[in-house]
Amino acid sequence: MPSPLSPSVVALRCLRCGAAYPADARAYLCAACGSGDGDPGVLDVVYDYAAAAADVFPGAPAPRADVFRWRALLPVDRPDAPLLAAGGTPLIAAPRLAARLGLAALWL
């Protein structure tokens, strides 16, 4: 069975203690930190950005305009990505709401 992780994922690293683990789609928490004191040590994904760059910026226009054009940088490689476009929604300025909330600018 092929790995569900993107080939650009090289390891997992604990955000709490810095322990490194092999890339494993089933791993979410650090085994060294445990979960006794409220911070279980969430594992962050470590990428090989140089390897992913060829997939993300192949020198041609992106084949998709949605969030899956960044698939090489997503931790899970999903060749069965949804057919409907996801992401790329334009932001709309809301100056009246921004003024009412006391903000310099607000985009929705």
N, C-alpha and C positions, 0 to 999 in steps of 0.2 A: 504494500500500500504506500503511495507517495506521501511524503511529509506534507502536512497542511500549512507549514510555515514557509514563508517566502525565502528563496535562496539568499537574499540579502541579510537575513537574520543570522547573526553569528553566535550570540550568547544572550543570557539573561543576567541582570545584575540587581542585587537588592538595593533599594533606595535608602534603606536604613543603615546597614552595616557595610555595604559594598561587596559582599560575597558574590562571586561569579558562578553561574550554573550553565550547563550545556543547554542549547536551544531545545525546548520541549514545549509543545503546544498545550500540554496538560498542567504545566507549572505556573502558579500565580503568586505563591507566597514563599518566603525564604525559610528553609528548614532550620537554619541556625538561629533566627530571631524568634521563631515560635509565635504564639499569639497570646501570651500571658498578660502583658501590660498595656494592651490596647493598640499597639502598633505592630502588626504582624510581619512587617517587612515585605512590602509589595515589590514584585520583580519588574524591572524596567527592561524593555527590549533594546539590545545593542545591535546596531546595524553596521554592515560594511558599505558605507556610503559610496565608495569608489566603484564597487561592483554594481550597486543599484543605479548609479548615474547613467550607465549605458542603457538601462531599461527606461529610466524616467526621461532622459534627454537624448533620444536616439539620433538627433539631427534632423528629424522630420517633424511635421506638425503632429501633435498628440492625436492618437487614433480615437480618443474619446474626449468629450468635453465635461464629463462628470467626475466624481471623486475617484473613480476606479482608474483614471489615468495615472494616479499615484500608487497603484497596486504594488509596485516594487518596494515601496516604503511602508506598506501596511504589514503588520506582523503575520497576517494570515493570507496565504495565497489561495484565492478563490477563483478558479477558472469559470465557475458557474455564477459569475456576478449577475445581478439582476438586469433584466433587459431595459427597465425603465431608468431614465437618467436620475442620478442622485447627486446632489451638490451642484455647485456652479450657480446657485440662485443669486441674482443681483441684490445688492443692498440698496435700500431706499432711504433718503434723508428725511428726517422728521423734525424740522426746525421748530415748529410750534410746540410739540411735545418736549423737545429739548429745553426750550425757554421756560415752559411751565415747570419742569423738573429742576431748573437752575443749572443746566448743563450747557457747555459751549457747543456741543454737537451730539446728535444721536442718530444712529443708523439702524434701521430695522430690516 
